[in-house]
Amino acid sequence: MTPKQCLEYAADYKAQAATAGISSKRVALLTNISRTYTALASQLSMLADDMKADRRESSARF
């Protein structure tokens, strides 16, 4: 899963949470899922950056 995919899921769940007529419990659940996907996107992006930095450091040693 990529950060972009996570953000797409987050947007979808956020839109679902904005649907009229759903219970407040469901709004809370959908909003929390959206936030979770947003956080995962951030973490995946940070991981990718860290892995790139490691590769640069490793290649600089040789």
C-alpha positions in Angstrom: 0.0 0.0 0.0 1.3 3.4 -0.9 0.9 6.8 0.8 -1.2 7.9 -2.1 -3.6 4.9 -1.8 -3.9 5.6 2.0 -4.9 9.2 1.3 -7.4 8.1 -1.3 -9.0 5.7 1.3 -8.9 8.5 3.9 -10.8 10.9 1.5 -13.3 8.2 0.8 -14.0 7.5 4.4 -14.2 11.2 5.2 -16.8 11.7 2.4 -18.8 8.8 3.8 -18.7 10.4 7.2 -20.3 13.5 5.7 -23.3 11.6 4.3 -26.6 12.9 5.6 -28.7 10.7 7.8 -26.1 8.4 9.3 -25.8 7.9 13.0 -23.3 9.8 15.0 -21.6 6.6 16.0 -21.0 5.8 12.3 -19.8 9.3 11.6 -17.2 8.8 14.5 -16.1 5.5 13.2 -15.7 6.6 9.6 -13.9 9.8 10.7 -11.5 7.7 12.9 -10.8 5.3 10.0 -10.1 8.3 7.8 -7.6 9.7 10.3 -6.0 6.3 10.7 -5.4 6.1 6.9 -4.0 9.7 6.9 -1.6 8.7 9.7 -0.6 5.6 7.9 0.1 7.6 4.7 2.4 9.9 6.8 4.2 6.9 8.4 4.7 5.2 5.1 6.1 8.4 3.6 8.5 8.8 6.5 9.6 5.2 6.2 10.3 5.6 2.5 12.3 8.7 3.1 14.3 6.9 5.9 15.0 3.9 3.6 16.2 6.3 0.8 18.5 8.0 3.3 19.9 4.6 4.4 20.6 3.6 0.8 22.4 6.9 0.1 24.5 6.4 3.3 25.3 2.9 2.3 26.3 3.8 -1.3 28.4 6.7 0.0 30.5 4.3 2.1 31.6 2.3 -0.9 
